[in-house]
């Protein structure tokens, strides 16, 4: 079974993935942030590196989904394959940070890839306000994230909401992480697990 956790930068995807792995004994599939050869360059010069980083992410996530579907385990994935094509690449294009020819090329490749894989059995979306995202980004203190532009985060959040509103590829669970502080309050994490259990009862 494939469970994917979606959400903006700093929404808590990796933390929730770890907590669910500990709670349920699932197998994690983490986003390879620390070993991304483009990430630092991208945040320093988005226009120059936007296409490179989006292709890198798309390739990695496609390979992840192929591996997940071959497994007989319950796997929880930190970020879905859809977010790059539905959120990040269009946002970069609209901001003038990705050339139209690169964007069209990217969309064509994405369409081919998703036609070859299945959607997650459950998509968990972590909804967050901008102040909450900024606080979490500052709290974890990654140097390459210190230059993230506020308008960039806002554009991503707007696109996430639009995407989730029209998402219809599978089961969807929305978690408001401004109100459910699952990292700090065990009762909030229990609430999330109850919601997940309710969704999964129809999948097993």
Buried (B, 14 or more C-beta within 10 A) or exposed (E): BBBBBBBBBBBBBBBBBBBBBEEBEBEBBBBBEEEBEBBBBBBEEBEEBBBBBBBBBBEBBBEBBEEBEEEEEBBBBBBBBBBBBBBBBBBBBEBEBBBEEBBEEBBEBBEEBBEEBEBBBBBBBBBBBBEBBBEBBEEEEBEBBEEBEEEBBBBBBEBBEEBBEEBEEBBBBEBEBBEBEBBEEEEBBEBBBEBBEEBBEEEE
